[in-house]
Amino acid sequence: MRSSVFYIVPTLKIGGAERQLVALTRRLVQKGWNVSVYSLYGEGPLLQELEAGKVKVFLPPLKSADDSPSALTGVFRLTVATFHLLFVLLKEKPRIVHFFLPAAYLVGAPLAIIAGAPIRVVTRHSMNIYQQGRPLSRIAEKILHRRMQAIIAVSFSILRELHDEERVPRDRLAVIHNGLDLAEFEDLPVQRTRAELHLDGTFVMVVVANLIPYKGHSDLLKAIAIAKPDLPADWRLLVVGRDDGTGEELRSLADRLGIEDKVRFLGQRNDVLSILCCSHVGLVPSHQEGLSIAILEGMAAGLPMIVTDVGGSSEMVIDGESGLIVPPKNPQRLAEAIIKLAKEPDLRRRLGQSGRRLAQQKFSLELCVERHERLYSGLCDALPRSVNEILLDSRAARD
């Protein structure tokens, strides 16, 4: 059994970083690592997937009775979770503690330091725009950065922010891109999903993102309304994702724009990959991203992707080669890209094939897992090396 790795994550709800955590931890277990996950806010839809992959999961003793507790109740539950997490860290004594997402970092990192965890790693999944209006959080993260052995960015855009704005030394910084298991895209029940959603003979566009303002759904609906006269007679926009508060507003917008009959809000789904494979164009109109799992999944499904030029999106999509890149918050440019792909099936096919090859070559789950193994093994050997030197050492993952 290799060294123990203890991950701390805010929730086990379905989201890009959380799904990446599930894929990474399950594969590490298969490779002989002793892996545990602590979820600060308790159970979630991804719990069963972790347990099925033989990942040890710790949850706070208080179960959440609802998803929207009062502020006082929320503080009380988090306080209980904090003391429980410290107890678990002292009891389990993990060699490596790895933090996913800001809440897990701000709560878990001080506890890991108190518990004496020798190796502490954090992954930054998004641009630091989330720190705006939260000066105390920004200061706290800068202080915690000094106590980390490695700070991992999922894109080079994030890495530059960490170095240039947050003053993280280069020797503790590196990029590990998110990764996908392309085998999951094989033998999907695509025909069944197409029949269930009544998509035969329909030009299908899809956006996979929880309904949050920065995901750009309103820009997309406006773009679709602009593009409508140039779209095939039978078209659909499938909106897949959990309603985090903007669903009613978006439905109302679709109604005002006169496209409500063509836009289908499907909510949170377990068959996202099949839905992607039923579609003709993938859309990610976000205002901010780190390295979008939705883009990677669309590429792996062979979809031509239209994405906004934010964060690490241009590290995945090569404009005009594996997809189209448009400015954020610009419905007109987004509409022009949609019309272009709607009218040119050969271009859609070429971009989609190129995107799938790129996903295989640069963003496979195996490559992501291998780089994490190198990182963990290299940090455990205690040699005075930079994080990048560790990741370049081909022996580390085998040790």
N, C-alpha and C positions, 0 to 999 in steps of 0.2 A: 504494500500500500504506500503510495506516495504521500507527500506532505498534506496536511489538512488545510483546506481553503474554506473560509467562512464568509459568505456574502450577506450584506445587509441591504435591503430594498424597502422602499416605503410601503408598497402594496403588491398584491398579486392579481391586480386587475389587468385586463388586456390592454397593452400599449407596446410601442416599439421596443423600448429598453427592456421592459419586463419579458417580452417574448424572446428577446435576444438572451436574456439571463437563463431562461428555461432551456433553450437550445444548447448554450455553452455548458451549463452545469450537467445536463444529462450526458453530453458527450465526454466530459471530463470524468464522470463516474465510470463510464465504459472503459476509459483508459487507465483506470486504477487509482484515481485521486479520491481522497476522502473529502466529500463536499457537503456543506450545510448551507441553508438559507434561512435568514430571519426576516420576517415581514412585520414591519412596525405596526401596520394597521390591520393585521389579522388575515383572515381567509380571503380568497378571491378565486375567480374562475381558473387561474393557472395552477392552483394547489394540486389538483389531481394529476396534472401533467408532470409536475415535479416528483410527486410521490411514485407515479408509475415508472419514472426513470431512476428510482432508488436514491433520490436526493433527500437527505434528511432535512426536514422543515421544522423550524421553531416558530411558534405563534405566541403573542401575548396572552396572559391568562383570561383577560376580559374579552368576550366575544362581542362584536358590534351588532346591535339590534337593528340599526338602520344605517343608510349611506350618508345621511345628512344630519349628524348629531348637532346639538347646540354647541356654542363655543366653549362653554364650561365643561360639558361632557367630553368634548374633543380633547381639551387640555388634560382632563383627568385620565382619559384612556392613554394618551401619549405619555403622561407621567408614569403610569403603571408599566407601560411597555418599556420605558427607559430603564427603570429599576430591574425589570425582568431581563432585559437584554444584557445589562451589566452582570447579573447573576449567571446567565448562560455563558457569557464570555469567560468569566472566572472559572466556571466549572469545566467548560470544553477545552480551554487553553489552545485555541487554534494558532497555527504557525503564521498563517496569512489571513488578514481580514481585508475584504474588498468591498468598497462602497459603490452602489449604483444609485444615481440621481441625488439631487441636492439635499432633500430632507433626510435621506439615509446618511449622507455625509455629515451634515450639521449635528445630527443626534448621535450617530454611531461612532464617528471618529474620536471625539473626546472620550467616550467609554472604552474604545479599544486601546487608547493611550493609557487610561487609568488601569485597565486590566493587564497591561504589559504585553500586548500582542507585538511580537518583534518585527513583523513585516506588515505595512499598511499601504494599500493601493486604492486609488479612486479613479473611476472612469467618468469623464465629462461627456455627456451625450448630446448636449445642445450648446448653442451660442450663449454667451452670458447676458443676453438681453433680459433674462428672468431676474437678474439682480437689480434692475432699474426700480427705484422706489423702495429698495430694501438695503439701505446702507449698512446696517448691522450684519446682515447675512454676508454681504460682500467682504466686510472686514473680517468676519469670522472665518470665511473660506480662505482668505489670504493667510491668516494665521495658521490654519490647519494645513495648508499646502506645505509649510515648512517641516511638518512632522510626517510627511508621506515619503515612502521610499520610491514610489513611482506614481506619476499622474498620467493617465492614458486618455488621449483624445480619440474620438471615433472618426475625425476628419482633420485635414491639415488646416482648415479654416479655424477650427476650435483650438488647435495647437498654437496657431499664431496669436490668438487672443490670450491664451494662457501665458505665453512668453512675453508678448509685447505690452499687454495691459495689466496682467496680474503678477508679472515679474517672477514666474516660475523658472528656475534655472534649466537650461537645455539638458543637463545631464540627467534630470529626473523626468523628462518629457519624452513621449513617443506616441506614434499613431498606431492603433490597431483598429482596422475597419471592421464594421459589423459583417457577419457572414450568414449565408443561407445554405441549407441542405437541399440541393436541387433534386435529390431523390424524392422529396415530398411532392414534387410536381408531376410525378409519374403515376399512371393508373388512377387518375382522378375521375369521379363520376360527372364528367362535364356534360354529357348528354342529358343526364337526369336533372342537373341544375338548370340547364338551358330550358328544359321542358317545364320545370317547376316555376321558373320566372317568366315563361312565355316569351322567349327571346329569339325563337327561330325566325330567320329572315330580317332581323332587326340590327341596325347599326348601334353598337353598344359602347358607351363611354363609362368609365368607372373611376371613382375617387374613393380611396380607403383611408379614412382619418376620423378620429373621434371629433364630434361636433364642438369645436373650440374656436373662438374668433380668429386666432392666428393661423389656423389651418387654411384660411382663404376660401371657404365655401361660398361666401357671398360674392366674391370676385368671380368665382367660377359660374355661378348662376347668371350673373350679369353678362359674362362672356358667352354663355350658351344662348341667351336671349338675342345677343348681337348676331351670333352665327346661325341662328335658327333658319333664316331664309335660304341658306346655302347648304343645309344638312339634308341627308336623304329623307324621304317622306316618312319613313318608319325608323325612328331613333329613340334611344332611351339613355338617360343618365342614371346610373346606379350609385347611390350614396351609401357607403358601408361604414358604420362606426357608431360607437356609443354616444348617446345624447348627453353631453356635459353642460347643457344649459341653453344652447342656441337653436335647438331643433324647431321650436314653434316659430321663431323669428325667420328661420330659413324657409320653412314651408309657406309662411306668409309672403316672403319675397318672391318665391317661385310663382305663387298665385298672382301677385301684382305684375310680374313679368310675362304672364300668359304661357308659362311652360309647365304648370303644375301637373298636367296630365302625362307628361313625358319624364318627369323626375320621380324616381322611386327611392324613398328613404327606407333602407332595409334594416337599419339598426345594427347592433352587434351580432356578428355571425360566426359560426364555427366552420363555414365552408368558403372562406375568403379565397383560397387558392383556386377552387373550382370556378368561382365567380370571375376571377381574373382571366382564367382560361376561356371563359365564355365571351370575353369582351374584345373589342377591336382597338381601343385607345385607353391608355392609363393616364390619369391626371393627378398632379401633386401641386396645387396652387398656393403653397404655404408662404407666409410672411417671414418665417424663420424655421430652420431645421439644423440638426447636427449632421447626421448621416441617415437619411430616411429609410426605414425598413420597407415602407410602402413602395418607394422607388425600386429597391432591390427586388422585391417580390414581383412587381410588374415586369421588370427586365427578365427575371427568371422564367416568367410565364410567357415570354416572347412578345410582350406588348411594346409598341412604340410609346415612349413616355413623353408627355409634355410637362415640364417642371419649371418652377420659378428659380431664378438665379440667386439662391440664398444658401448660406452655410456650405455644406459639403456636396450639394446637389450636382455642381459642375465637375466634381471628382468622380461621379458615377456616370452621368449622362454626357456624352460628347455631342455637342450641338451639330445637327445635320448628319451625324454618323450613327448614333444609337438612340437618338431622340431629338426633341426640340426644347430649347431653353428660352424662356421669356422673362421679362422683368416682373418683379413682384408687384402686387396691387395695381395691375394694369389690365383690366378686362378686355380692352380693345386688342392688345397684342396677343392675349390668350385666345381670343376669338379667332384671330387670323391663323394661329397655329392649328386650332381645332378644324377650321375650314380646310386648311391645306391637307391634313391627314384624312379628313372625311372624303376628299375628292381624289386622293391618290393612293389606291390600294397597294400598288407596287412599292411605293415609298414606305407605307406602313409595314409591309412585309420585310423590306430591307432593314429598316431601323430596328424592328423587333428582333430579327435574327442576330444583328450585330449586338444588341443589348444583352441577349441571352449569352452570347459568347463572352462578353465582357464580365457578366455575372459569374460565369464558370471560372474565368481566369483570375479575377482579382477579388471576388467577394464570396468565395466558398466558405462554408462553415468549417471545413477541415483546416483551411489556412488561418481562420480566426482562432480556432482552438489550438493549433500548433503554436501560434505566436503567444497565446496566454500561457501555454506550457513552458515555452522558453523563458518567458518573463518570470513565472513563479520559481522555476528551477534555478534560474540565474540569480534571483534575489536571495534564494536560500543558501547559495554557496558562499556568500559573504565576501566575494572578491570585490575590490574597489573598481567597479566598472559603471559606465553610464547605462541608462536603460536601453538606449539604442544599440550599444555594444552587446548587451545581453540578447536583444532580439535578433541581432545578426549572427549570433553564435549558433551554428547548426547542431552543436552537441547538446545544448541546454535541454531541449525537449526530450532527449533520450536518457538523460541522467536520472 
